[in-house]
Amino acid sequence: MAKKAAANEAPIEKEVRKLRKFIKSTRIAMFTTVASDGRLRSRPMANLKGGFDGDLWFVTRSTAPKAEEIKDNQHVNVSYADPEAERFVSISGLASLVREPAKLEDLWSRRLRAWFPAGKKDPELALIRVRIDRAEVWDSKTSTMVHLEGLGAVLAKRRAPRAEERSAGPAPGGGVGAGA
């Protein structure tokens, strides 16, 4: 049944699925911001557990230079590389700082303690959310380059039902509905 559904999905949906798998398998991304003088600044950022839910998420300190850069200019680039497989991804989007303890709890893993020794209770911690606008995927082994220009709209449609589910609250009677 899953193969039949995959065969019927739109080409961009298939590429989103491949992109999700690639991001989930990559531990480190290069995160690029625009400094106040207009220069580009890149730094490695750890991928968080849970992979890719339509937005990209990273942990930072709210006092880090990248936090100020995001406040001044939300346009960012996130790149991923798997040199052994000869696959590369460049993602453009808009970043924002998010202070959401429940989301931080969901995304936190012990390996983040290397950068944040005080742990997830550190009052300076903030999340960076990147709303993806477009992505480019290069696969040297298959000599393909896929340009996902409408990616932001596709991902926004996916986010809308999730947001409605969260805001809908519990079903009448407070229990789980039938068939759950």
Sequence and secondary structure as in RCSB ss.txt:
>XXXX:A:sequence
MAKKAAANEAPIEKEVRKLRKFIKSTRIAMFTTVASDGRLRSRPMANLKGGFDGDLWFVTRSTAPKAEEIKDNQH
VNVSYADPEAERFVSISGLASLVREPAKLEDLWSRRLRAWFPAGKKDPELALIRVRIDRAEVWDSKTSTMVHLEG
LGAVLAKRRAPRAEERSAGPAPGGGVGAGA
>XXXX:A:secstr
 HHHHHHHS HHHHHHHHHHHHHHH SEEEEEEE TTS EEEEEEE  TT  SSEEEEEEETTSHHHHHHHH  E
EEEEEEETTTTEEEEEEEEEEEE  HHHHHHH  GGGGGT TTGGG TTEEEEEEEEEEEEEEEGGGTEEEEETT
HHHHHHHHHHHHHHHHHH S TTSS  TT 
